[in-house]
Amino acid sequence: MSKKIVVMEIGHRQPDPGAVSGGLRETDLNLTAGLECKRQLERHGLTVFINRTEWAGMSLTDFYAQAAGMNPVAGCAFHWNAGGGNGWETYTQTSGMRAESVKLNQAIAEEMKAITVMRPTPVRNFDTHPTPNGANITRNINSIPAPFAYLENGFVDNATDRARFDTPEKQKQYGVQAARGILKYLVIAWVDEGSGGTDVPSNTPNPPADNTSGLTSIADKAVATVEQMTAYIKRINPNAPDLAALFISEGEIEGIRGDIAFAQSCLETGNFAFSGGTAVTLDQNNFCGMGVVQLGVKGISYKTPQDGIRAQIQHLKAYANELPLVNPIVIPTIGEARFRFVQRGVAPYVEWLGQQENPQGRGWATGAGYGAKILNILSRILETTVSTTPSIPTPTPTPTAKFKEGETVEFTGGGVYKTSVDTIPVHSRGKSRSKITRPPNSNRNPYHLESEDGGGVHGWVEAGDVQAFSGTAPAPAVDYTSEVNRIAADIWAGRRTNNGQLWGNNPQRSQNLVAHGNKTFGNGKGTQFATDVQNRVNATDSSRK
C-alpha cells in the first residue's frame, strides 16, 4: 500500500539566507523547523518530500514541478517574516483547493497558538495581502493539487518575536506544532514519543502481504554492460546510434537501471529504426515514445540524445519511487515535460509498467504485456556474448576517401559528432543535402558536413551515413562579399530585383534582404546578410554626401 505523501518547501536555499537579524538567519530557522516537522510526520507513517536537507538544495521551480506530480495529500512551506511586525501568520491557496487549504491552515494555526502569538488576521492569502513576490508564491502553491499552507512563523527583526525561536530547541517546536496541525487535518491521531505504543496510529491499516517476490525493480544498478547493449543492437540494426553508454551513465545518476531503459527504447523505436508506423523520427531524440498518446502523433522532441535519454530515465524514476531527482527536469524543445503527470511510485517494477498488469491500473503504456516485452528484450541483451580476449591490434590501412572536401553529398540521417573520433553523438539529424567542409580522414567519423538545405547538420559523421547526392546539384556558390556589394549598389541606384520589384524601404527592404540571403546562402544567413547590405548602403550614402 502506497503511503500518503506530504510535500514541504524549506525556504531560502543557498546562496539566499532570507531575513537576517539578531544573529539568526531565516534559512537556518526554516531548515531546523522543517526537518523536525518532516521527522514527526514520518514517525506517523507519512512520506515527506522536501527540497533540501542542508543549505544547498533543489530550485523551487524543480521542487514544485515534481511535488505537483506526486499526488500529495497536503503541503506546507516554512518561512519567517521581516520588515516590521510581530506574530505568526499563514497563507492559503487561491486555486480550487482554497476551501480545503483554509481548513489545513486553520488546523496548523490552532496548534501554533500554544507556542507563539497570532497576527491580527493569522490565516490569509496573497490576494488580500499582496507582497512583491506574492504572484510567484501564489503560482507555486496553487500548482499543488492538495491543500497547502505557506507558514510565516514570526518576525526575525523583532526582538520580542525573536525570543520565541532563538534556540534550535525552540525552532524545532515550530516543526512539531506544524506537524500536529497537518495530522489533525488528515485525521491522524498524534502519538507521543516514548509513550510505549507504536509511533504509527492504531487505525493505520495493516500492509498487504508481499506478493512482489521475483519482480524486477526499476530502481537498481544495471546488470547488462555497455558492451552487451551495443553488441546486441548493432547485430540487429548496424545503423543504430551508439547510445548505450548514455543510458548507463544517466541511469546511475538517478539510481535507475539504464539497461532497462535501453531495452524499453529498443521496444519503443523498433530497435532504433523508428519503424512500425511510428511518427517519431531519430532527429527528435525521443527514444521512448514520450508524448505519443496515439499512433501517428510525433510526440516530444529534445535538443540532444542525452536530453532525451535523461528525460526517459527521470520518467522511469517517477514511476519507480518518490525520491527527488538529482538533475533538473529536462525541458523539451517541442512539447511539454510530462514528469508532473505521473503519480509517483505506482510502478516500481518493470512488470507493472503496463497499465493492464499494474495493481492500480496505472503505468507507462496501455498495451497488454508491456513490461514482459521489455524484459524479453533485456534477457536477450544479457545473453549477448562479448569477447573479452584481448586481440593484437593490426594497423588499419587508411582508406581512400570516397568523397572529397568541397563535394555536395547526401547525409542519409544519423548521429552528428563533435570530433572525428567520438563515439557518442551530440545530436541526431535527418536526411540533408550537405557539403564536406574539411578534408576527410580515416577516423571513425571521417566526414565533416554542413547542411546546404537548412537540415541542421554541422559536425563529423560516419561514412555509412554519407552517399552521393542524387538530386540536382546546387547552383555555383555566390561570393558573399560580392553579393553584398552588388545588392547595395542596386538599392542605392534604385534598380529593381530580377522579378521586377523594388527592394523597398524598411521594413519591407529588410524582409526582402533576409529572404534573399536565406535563399542564396542558406537558412539562418539571411539576417546577417540584410545587416551587411544595409551597412554597405549607409556607407555609400555617407561617402556621397
C-alpha positions in Angstrom: 0.0 0.0 0.0 1.5 3.4 -1.0 2.0 5.8 1.8 0.3 9.2 1.8 2.7 12.0 0.7 3.2 15.5 2.2 5.3 17.9 0.2 7.3 20.5 2.1 9.2 23.6 0.9 12.0 24.6 3.2 12.6 28.2 2.2 15.7 30.1 1.2 18.4 27.7 -0.1 22.0 28.7 -0.8 23.0 31.4 -1.6 19.9 33.3 -0.2 19.9 33.5 3.6 16.5 35.1 3.7 15.8 37.5 6.6 18.8 38.1 8.9 18.8 39.8 12.3 20.0 39.3 15.8 22.4 36.6 14.8 19.7 34.5 13.2 19.3 33.6 9.5 15.9 32.6 8.1 17.4 29.8 6.0 18.6 28.1 9.2 15.3 28.6 11.0 13.4 27.1 8.1 15.7 24.1 8.0 15.6 23.3 11.7 11.8 23.6 11.9 11.2 21.9 8.6 13.3 18.8 9.2 11.7 18.4 12.6 8.3 18.6 11.0 9.4 16.0 8.5 10.6 13.7 11.2 7.3 13.9 13.1 5.2 13.3 10.1 7.3 10.3 9.0 7.0 8.9 12.6 3.3 8.8 12.0 3.5 6.8 8.8 3.6 9.6 6.1 6.1 10.1 3.3 7.5 13.6 3.1 9.1 15.1 0.0 11.3 18.2 0.7 13.5 20.4 -1.4 16.6 20.4 0.8 18.3 18.9 3.8 21.1 21.4 4.0 21.7 25.0 2.9 22.1 23.9 -0.7 19.0 22.3 -2.3 16.6 22.0 -5.2 15.4 25.0 -7.1 11.8 26.0 -6.3 10.9 25.5 -10.0 12.0 21.9 -9.9 10.6 21.2 -6.5 7.1 22.4 -7.2 7.1 20.7 -10.6 8.0 17.4 -9.0 5.7 17.9 -6.0 2.7 18.6 -8.2 3.1 15.1 -9.8 3.2 13.2 -6.6 -0.5 13.2 -5.8 0.1 14.6 -2.3 -2.5 14.8 0.5 -1.1 18.1 1.9 1.8 20.5 1.6 3.4 23.3 3.5 6.3 25.8 3.3 8.5 27.0 6.1 9.4 30.7 6.2 10.0 33.5 8.7 9.0 37.2 8.3 10.8 40.5 8.5 10.1 44.2 7.8 8.2 45.3 10.8 5.6 43.3 12.7 5.0 40.7 15.3 3.5 37.2 15.5 2.6 34.2 13.4 0.6 34.1 10.2 0.0 31.7 7.3 -1.2 32.0 3.7 -3.7 29.8 1.8 -4.0 28.9 -1.8 -6.3 30.8 -4.2 -7.0 27.9 -6.5 -9.8 25.4 -6.5 -8.1 23.9 -3.3 -8.8 27.1 -1.4 -11.6 25.8 0.8 -9.5 22.8 1.9 -6.4 25.0 2.2 -8.2 27.2 4.7 -9.1 24.2 6.8 -5.4 23.0 6.8 -4.1 26.4 7.7 -6.6 26.9 10.5 -5.7 23.4 11.9 -2.0 24.5 12.0 -2.8 27.9 13.4 -4.7 26.3 16.3 -1.6 24.2 17.2 0.7 27.2 16.9 -1.2 29.2 19.5 0.4 27.0 22.1 3.9 28.4 21.5 3.5 31.9 19.9 1.2 34.8 19.3 -1.0 35.3 16.3 -1.1 38.2 13.9 -4.5 40.1 13.8 -5.5 38.0 10.7 -3.4 34.9 11.0 -4.9 33.0 8.1 -4.9 35.0 4.8 -4.0 34.7 1.1 -1.8 36.7 -1.2 -4.8 38.2 -3.0 -5.8 40.1 0.2 -2.2 40.7 1.4 0.0 41.2 -1.7 3.8 41.2 -1.4 6.4 41.9 -4.0 6.8 38.2 -4.8 3.3 37.3 -4.0 2.5 36.4 -7.6 5.3 33.8 -7.8 4.4 32.3 -4.4 0.7 32.1 -5.4 1.6 30.4 -8.7 3.8 27.9 -6.9 1.4 26.9 -4.1 -1.6 26.8 -6.5 0.3 24.3 -8.6 0.0 21.7 -5.8 -3.2 19.6 -6.2 -3.7 19.4 -2.5 -4.3 21.8 0.4 -1.2 23.9 1.1 -0.1 26.1 4.0 2.6 28.8 3.5 3.8 29.4 7.0 5.4 32.7 8.2 6.4 31.7 11.7 7.5 35.1 13.1 9.5 38.3 12.6 13.2 37.8 12.7 13.8 41.5 13.0 11.5 41.9 16.1 13.4 41.2 19.4 10.2 40.1 21.2 9.3 37.7 18.4 12.9 36.5 18.1 13.0 35.4 21.7 10.4 32.8 20.8 12.7 31.0 18.4 16.3 32.0 19.3 17.4 28.4 20.1 17.3 25.2 18.0 15.0 23.6 20.5 12.5 26.4 20.2 12.8 26.3 16.4 12.1 22.6 16.4 8.9 23.2 18.4 7.5 25.1 15.4 8.1 22.0 13.3 6.3 19.9 15.9 3.3 22.2 16.1 3.1 22.3 12.2 3.1 18.5 12.1 0.4 18.4 14.8 -1.8 20.6 12.6 -1.2 18.7 9.4 -2.0 15.4 11.2 -5.2 16.9 12.7 -6.3 18.0 9.2 -5.6 14.5 7.9 -7.5 12.9 10.9 -4.4 11.0 12.1 -4.1 10.8 15.8 -1.0 12.2 17.4 1.2 9.6 19.2 3.7 11.0 21.8 7.3 9.7 21.5 8.2 7.3 24.2 4.6 6.6 25.1 5.2 2.8 25.0 3.0 2.4 21.9 3.7 2.3 18.2 4.6 5.6 16.6 2.1 4.7 13.8 -1.5 5.4 14.7 -3.5 2.3 15.6 -6.1 3.0 12.8 -3.4 2.6 10.1 -4.3 -0.4 8.0 -2.0 -3.4 8.1 0.1 -3.6 5.0 -0.9 -6.2 2.5 1.0 -9.4 2.1 4.1 -9.0 0.0 3.4 -10.7 -3.4 6.1 -8.9 -5.3 8.8 -11.6 -4.9 10.5 -12.3 -8.2 9.5 -9.0 -9.8 12.2 -6.8 -11.5 12.9 -3.5 -9.7 13.4 -0.4 -11.9 15.4 1.4 -9.3 18.6 -0.6 -9.1 22.1 -0.9 -10.7 22.2 -2.0 -14.3 23.1 -5.7 -14.9 23.8 -5.6 -18.7 27.1 -3.8 -19.7 27.6 -1.1 -22.3 29.4 -3.7 -24.5 26.5 -6.2 -24.3 23.9 -3.5 -25.1 26.0 -2.2 -28.1 26.7 -5.6 -29.5 23.0 -6.6 -29.2 21.7 -3.6 -31.1 24.4 -3.5 -33.7 23.6 -7.1 -34.7 20.0 -6.2 -35.2 20.5 -2.7 -36.6 24.0 -1.8 -37.7 22.9 1.8 -38.2 21.7 2.3 -34.7 23.3 5.3 -32.9 25.8 4.5 -30.2 23.9 5.5 -27.1 24.4 2.6 -24.7 26.9 4.4 -22.5 24.5 7.3 -22.1 21.7 5.0 -20.9 24.0 3.6 -18.2 25.6 6.9 -17.1 22.2 8.7 -16.8 20.7 5.7 -15.0 23.5 5.7 -12.5 22.9 9.3 -11.7 19.2 8.8 -10.8 19.6 5.3 -9.4 17.6 3.7 -12.2 18.6 0.7 -14.3 19.9 2.1 -17.6 19.8 -1.4 -19.2 16.0 -1.5 -18.6 15.6 1.9 -20.2 17.7 0.8 -23.2 15.5 -2.3 -23.6 12.4 -0.1 -23.4 13.9 2.1 -26.1 14.5 -1.0 -28.3 10.8 -1.8 -28.0 9.5 1.7 -28.5 11.7 2.6 -31.5 11.8 -0.7 -33.3 15.5 -1.2 -32.4 16.2 2.5 -33.2 15.0 2.1 -36.8 11.8 4.1 -35.9 9.7 1.7 -37.9 6.3 0.0 -37.4 4.2 3.1 -38.2 5.6 5.4 -35.6 5.6 9.1 -36.5 8.6 9.7 -34.2 11.9 10.2 -36.0 15.5 9.9 -35.0 16.2 13.6 -35.0 13.6 14.1 -32.2 16.0 12.4 -29.7 12.9 10.8 -28.2 13.7 7.1 -27.7 10.7 6.0 -25.6 7.6 7.4 -27.4 7.4 10.3 -24.8 4.2 12.3 -25.6 2.9 9.8 -28.2 -0.6 9.3 -27.0 -1.8 7.5 -30.1 -0.3 6.2 -33.4 0.6 8.9 -35.8 1.4 11.5 -33.1 5.0 12.7 -33.3 5.4 13.3 -29.5 8.1 15.3 -27.8 11.4 16.5 -29.2 14.7 17.1 -27.2 17.8 19.1 -28.1 20.3 16.3 -27.8 20.3 12.5 -27.4 21.5 12.9 -23.8 18.5 15.1 -23.0 16.1 12.6 -24.5 17.7 9.7 -22.5 17.8 11.8 -19.3 14.1 12.6 -19.6 13.3 8.9 -20.1 15.3 7.9 -17.0 13.6 10.7 -15.0 10.2 9.4 -16.2 11.0 5.8 -15.1 12.1 7.2 -11.7 8.8 8.9 -11.4 7.1 5.6 -11.8 9.6 3.7 -9.7 9.7 5.7 -6.5 9.1 9.1 -4.8 12.7 10.2 -4.4 13.7 13.6 -5.7 15.5 14.0 -9.0 19.3 14.6 -9.0 19.2 16.6 -12.2 16.7 19.3 -13.1 13.7 18.2 -15.1 14.6 18.1 -18.8 12.7 20.8 -20.8 11.8 19.6 -24.4 12.4 21.8 -27.5 8.9 20.7 -28.7 6.1 19.6 -26.4 5.6 19.7 -22.6 7.7 17.9 -20.0 5.5 15.1 -18.7 7.1 14.3 -15.4 4.4 16.1 -13.4 1.7 13.9 -15.0 3.0 10.7 -13.3 1.7 9.6 -10.0 4.9 8.9 -8.2 5.9 5.3 -7.2 2.9 3.5 -8.8 5.2 1.1 -10.9 8.4 0.2 -9.0 8.7 -3.0 -11.1 9.1 -3.4 -14.8 6.2 -5.9 -14.8 3.9 -3.1 -13.6 4.8 -0.5 -16.3 1.9 -1.8 -18.4 -1.5 -0.5 -17.2 -3.2 -3.8 -17.7 -0.8 -5.5 -15.3 -0.4 -2.7 -12.8 -2.4 -3.3 -9.5 -3.6 0.4 -9.6 -4.3 0.4 -13.3 -1.6 3.0 -13.9 1.6 2.7 -15.9 3.6 3.8 -18.9 1.6 2.1 -21.7 -1.8 0.6 -22.3 -0.9 -2.4 -24.3 -1.0 -5.8 -22.7 2.3 -7.4 -21.6 4.3 -4.1 -22.0 6.6 -4.9 -19.1 7.1 -8.5 -20.2 8.1 -7.3 -23.7 10.8 -5.1 -22.2 12.1 -8.0 -20.0 12.1 -10.3 -23.0 14.4 -7.8 -24.8 16.5 -7.4 -21.7 17.0 -11.2 -21.4 18.3 -11.3 -25.0 20.7 -8.4 -24.2 22.0 -10.3 -21.1 22.5 -13.4 -23.3 24.7 -11.5 -25.7 28.3 -12.6 -25.5 31.1 -10.1 -25.9 34.6 -11.4 -26.5 36.9 -10.5 -23.5 40.0 -12.0 -25.1 42.4 -9.2 -25.9 43.3 -9.0 -29.5 46.5 -7.7 -31.0 45.6 -4.6 -32.9 46.6 -4.6 -36.6 47.1 -1.4 -38.4 44.1 -0.3 -40.4 45.1 0.8 -43.8 44.0 4.4 -44.5 41.1 4.0 -46.9 40.8 6.2 -50.0 38.1 8.7 -49.2 35.0 8.1 -51.4 34.2 11.8 -51.3 36.4 14.9 -51.2 36.4 18.2 -49.5 34.0 20.7 -51.2 31.7 18.0 -52.6 28.0 18.1 -52.1 26.7 14.8 -50.7 23.6 13.4 -49.2 23.5 12.8 -45.4 21.1 9.9 -45.0 20.4 10.6 -41.3 22.0 9.6 -38.0 24.3 10.9 -35.4 26.4 14.0 -35.7 29.6 14.1 -33.6 31.8 16.8 -32.1 35.0 15.2 -33.3 36.0 12.6 -35.8 36.8 10.0 -33.1 33.8 10.5 -30.7 31.5 7.5 -30.1 28.6 9.4 -28.7 26.8 12.0 -30.9 25.9 15.5 -29.7 22.7 15.2 -31.6 20.9 13.3 -34.4 19.7 14.8 -37.7 17.6 13.6 -40.6 18.3 13.4 -44.3 20.0 16.6 -45.6 21.9 17.8 -48.7 25.3 18.7 -47.2 28.8 19.9 -48.2 32.0 18.3 -47.0 33.8 21.3 -45.4 37.0 19.7 -44.1 39.5 17.2 -45.5 38.2 13.6 -44.9 40.2 11.3 -42.6 40.4 7.7 -41.7 38.9 8.0 -38.2 35.5 6.7 -37.0 33.6 9.7 -38.3 35.6 10.7 -41.4 33.4 13.4 -42.9 32.7 16.9 -41.6 29.4 18.1 -43.1 27.4 21.3 -43.1 23.8 21.4 -44.4 23.1 23.3 -47.6 19.3 22.9 -47.2 18.8 24.0 -43.6 18.9 20.5 -42.3 20.9 21.4 -39.2 23.9 19.1 -39.9 27.1 20.7 -38.7 29.8 18.3 -37.5 31.5 15.0 -38.1 29.5 12.0 -39.3 30.0 8.3 -40.0 30.9 7.1 -43.5 27.9 4.9 -43.6 25.6 7.9 -43.3 27.0 9.6 -46.4 26.2 8.8 -50.0 26.4 10.5 -53.4 23.9 13.3 -53.8 21.3 12.1 -56.3 19.3 15.4 -56.7 20.0 18.5 -58.7 23.3 20.0 -57.7 23.1 23.4 -56.1 23.9 26.4 -58.1 27.5 27.5 -58.2 28.4 29.3 -55.0 27.9 33.0 -54.9 30.7 35.1 -53.3 29.2 36.6 -50.2 31.0 40.0 -50.3 30.4 40.4 -54.0 26.7 39.8 -53.5 26.5 42.3 -50.6 28.2 44.9 -52.8 26.0 44.2 -55.8 22.7 44.4 -53.9 23.8 47.5 -52.1 24.6 49.2 -55.4 21.3 48.2 -56.8 19.5 49.7 -53.8 21.4 52.9 -54.0 20.8 53.2 -57.7 17.1 52.3 -57.4 17.5 49.3 -59.7 14.9 46.6 -59.5 15.2 42.9 -58.5 15.2 40.1 -61.0 11.5 39.8 -60.8 10.9 43.5 -61.5 10.3 44.5 -57.9 12.0 47.4 -56.0 13.9 46.3 -52.9 11.7 48.8 -51.0 12.2 50.7 -47.8 12.4 49.4 -44.3 10.9 47.2 -43.0 10.0 45.8 -46.5 13.5 46.1 -47.6 14.8 44.2 -44.6 12.3 41.4 -45.2 13.3 41.1 -48.9 17.0 41.1 -48.0 16.6 38.4 -45.3 14.7 36.2 -47.8 17.3 36.7 -50.5 20.1 35.9 -48.0 18.5 32.7 -46.8 17.8 31.6 -50.4 21.3 32.3 -51.6 23.5 31.4 -48.7 21.3 29.0 -46.7 18.7 29.3 -43.9 20.0 31.3 -40.9 22.3 33.5 -43.0 19.6 36.0 -44.1 19.5 38.3 -41.1 23.3 38.9 -41.2 23.2 39.4 -45.0 20.5 42.0 -44.6 22.5 43.8 -41.9 25.7 43.8 -44.0 23.8 45.1 -47.1 22.2 47.9 -45.1 25.6 48.9 -43.6 27.1 49.0 -47.1 24.2 51.2 -48.3 24.7 53.5 -45.3 28.4 53.7 -46.0 27.8 54.6 -49.6 25.3 57.2 -48.7 27.8 58.8 -46.3 30.6 58.8 -48.8 28.4 60.6 -51.4 27.1 63.4 -49.3 
